[in-house]
Amino acid sequence: MGTPTDKTVHLGRIIRLAGAFCAFCIGSGFASGQEVLQFFTSHGLYSFGALAICLVLFMWFGSTIMAAGHRLRLASSSDIFSYYCGPLLGRVFEFVVPLFLFCVFVIMVSGSGAMLEQHYQMPRAVGAGIMAVVATLTVAFGLNRLVQVIGLIGPVIIALSILVGVLGILHGTVGFDGVEAATAGLNLPKAADNLALTGLLYAAFMVFGSAPFFAAMGTEAPTRRDALLGGLTGGFFLIVAATIMSTGMLCNIVTVYDKQLPALAMAGGTSALLGNGFAVILF
């Protein structure tokens, strides 16, 4: 078969890396639509400006960190912070990031409980408890197995998010010409009022906790080019999915803005079968 070189491109591996990239970034906040609603949809038609900023930043961050991970072969993936920020600030990040990820874990558990409560009318504590146990068990599989599993799930989540968004656009109750009027009277939560700051904040908070994982994935890539293209592809499709989902919610803003899981509400409103399928994949 030969030895992989930096000129060799492994399409299957790139897709798995991109899928793992997307799946790692897509937590309960993104897939449920709440994150997309607060960062982008709440800005109305101006949201496309913030999404464009995120597209550039995600593709740059992802490809740069994965390629660096492949080149450096770090003993610990968290060493990526010391490489970019120096030993002192790097050590601070190594301490802060696990705390940050624990907060993300809490959000994920809470989102699971909210999903089962909203879609299946189950007690929130049941869904939260199941997710806490399952998430803890996944640690036993190790990074390689985790990348393989979520690398397969990632493209499915992206495809379903795009499908839900497209159907939301096609069956929306609000047209593009009525978006500004529809959002004017709604109390929509915003991560930031400034569009540039919104795009920067979203990319920063997503990459901050993901950097060690991206570096570790780059280390596992057969070639630097695979790592680079995996990051570029993952960042591209993640923001494309966010853009389509946000557009779909804009077209249904009156019915989804006050839901804990607006994307799931949009999916269920389009088709009961799609809503149930999306709920399972989301969980």
N, C-alpha and C positions, 0 to 999 in steps of 0.2 A: 504493500500500500504506500510505502514511502514515508518520509518524515515530514510533518506539517511545517511549512515555512510561512513567513509573514505575507507571501504573495498568494497563499492558498486561502480560499474562501469556503467555509463549511456552512452551507445554507441552513441545514437542519439545526446546527448548533447556534447560529445567529438567531433563528426564530425562537429557540428555547431560551436564549439569553434575553431577548427582547420580551418574551412572554413572562419570564421571571422578573424582569425589570418592572413591567406593568403590574403584575400581581402583587409584588412587594409594595408598590406605591398605592395600589388600590385597596384601601382599607374600607371600613364600614362607612366612613365619611364620604368618600368618592362614589362608591358603587350605589350607595343609597340616594345620592344626589344632594345631600345636605351641604357637603363641602363645596360642590360646584355651585350650588344656589348662593351661598354666602360670598364666595370669592368672585363669581362671574355673573350669574344670571341676575343678581340684584342690581347690576349696573345697566340693565336694559340692553339696548343695541350697542352701547359703548363697550360692552363686555368683550367684544371681539378684539379690541385693542389690547386688553390685559392678556387674553389668550395668545395673541401673537407674540407678546413678550415672553410668556411661559414656554411657547414652542421653541424659541431660540435657546432659552436658558436650559431647558430640560435636555435638548439634544446635545448641547455643549457640555453640561455637567456630566451626563450619563456616559458619553463617549470618552471624555477626558479621564474620568475616575476609573472606568473599566480598563482603559488602555494603560493607565498608570499602575493599576493592580497587576496587570499581566507583566509589565516591565519590571516592577520592583520586587514581586514575589515576597510580599511582606510576611513576617513570621506571625503577626497578628493583624487582622484586617483593620482594627482600630488605629493602627500605626499610620494610616493614611492621613490622619489629622496632624500628626507630628511632621509628616513630610511636607504638607502644604502650609502649616501654621507655625512651625517651629516647635521645639521640645516643650516649652512652658505652656503656651496656649494649647498645644496639642494634647498635653496631659489634662488640661481643664476640660477640653471637649470629650476626652475619653471617659471622664467622670460624669459629665452632664448628659451625654447621649443615652446611656442606659436609663437614666431617670426620665428622659424625654420619651424613650420607647416604652417605658412602663406606663406613662400617661396615655400613649397611643394604644397600648394593650387594654387599658381601662375603657377607652372610647370604643374599641372594637367589641369588647364584652357588652358594654351598654347598648351599642348598636344592634347586636344580635338579639338582645332581649327586646328592644324596641321593634325590631322587624317581626318577630314571632307574635308580639302583642298586636301590632297594627294589622298584619296580614292574616293571622290565624287565631286571633283573640286568645292567645295563650298567656298565662302569667309571665310578666317580664323576667322574674327571677329564674324561671325554667330555662329560657333561652340563654340568659347570661351565664347560668351555671354550666350548661352543656358546653358553651363556647370556651369557658375558662378551662374546663377539663381537656377538651380536644386540643386547644392551643398549647397547653402544657405538654401533652403527649407528643406533639410534633417535634419537640426539642430532641427527643430520643432518636429521631431519624438522622440527624446531622445535616450539614450544609449541602452535601452532594445530593442526597435524597430529596431535600427540601427544594433545591433548584429544579430537579427533575419534575417533581409533582406540581409546584406552582408554575413552572414553565409551561406545563400543559394546560393548567387552569387559566393562566393569564390571557391567552388568545381567546378563550371561550368567554371570559368576562368582558374583554374589549368588544368582541363581536356582539354580545347581547346588549351591552351598553349602547353601541351604535344602533342596533336594531330598535331598541326602546326609544332612542332619540329620534330616529327617522320616522317611526310610527307616530311619535308625539307631534312631530312637525306636520305630518300628513293629516292627522286627525285632530289637530289643535283647535281650540275654541277662540284663539286670538291670532290674527294675522300680523305680519311684520309691520304693517301700517298702523296697527292698533296697540303695539307693545308699549309705547311710551305712555299712552293714555291709561292703559290697564295697570301699569306699575305705579303710576303717579299717586294713587290713593291707597297703596298698600305699604304696610310697615315692614319693609324687607331688611333683614340683618345684613350688614356689610362688614367684611373683614377690614376694609380700609376704603376711604372715600376717593383717594387718588388712584387712578388706573395704573400708572407706572408702579406705584408702591404695591398695589394689589398683586400685579404680576410678579414682582420681585419677592414679596413675602411668600406667595404660594410656592414658588420654585425653591426658595431658601428653606422653608420648613419641611418640604418634602425631601429635599436632598440631604439636609442636615442629619436626619436620622437614618438615611439610606446609604450614606457614603461608605461605611464599612462593608455593607452587603454588596454594593457595586464593586468595590475593590476586590472582595473575595471572589465574586463572579468572574472578574477579569483574570484573576489568577488561574481559575479553572478553564478559561478559554484556550483552545489549541494554539491560536496565533493572536498576535496583537491586532491584526486586521479584523478577526472575528470579534474581539472585545470591543473595538472601536465601532464596528457596524452594529453590534448588538445594542450598544448604548444609544447610538443615533436612531436606530429603528424603534427601540422601546420608547424613547422620549417622544418621537414623532407620533406614534400610534396612541400613546397615552393622552396627549393633548388633542389629537383629532377626535378621540372618543369624548373627551371633556367638552369640546366645542359642539359636537352634535348633540350630546346630552343637554348642554346648557340651552341650545337653540330649541330643542324639544320642550324644555321646561318654560322657556319664554313664551312659546305658543300655547302653553297651558297654565300660565302663571297664576291665574285666578283660582284654579282648583288645587294647585300643589304647593303654593307658597307657605301655607301654615302646617304642612305635614312634616312629621319627624323624618320620614323617608320619602321625599318627593318623587324620586325616580321610580320607586316601587309603586307609589300611588299612580304615577303616569302609566306604568306598564299594566297595572291592574285595570285602569280605566280604558285601556285600548283593547285588552283581551284577557279573560280570566286565565286561559291556558298560559299565556305569556307571563302574566303576573305570578302564577304559581312556579313556573320554571325559573323565572328571574329570582324569586325568593329563595329557591333551593340553591342556585349558584351563588347568590349573594351570601348566604349563610356559610 
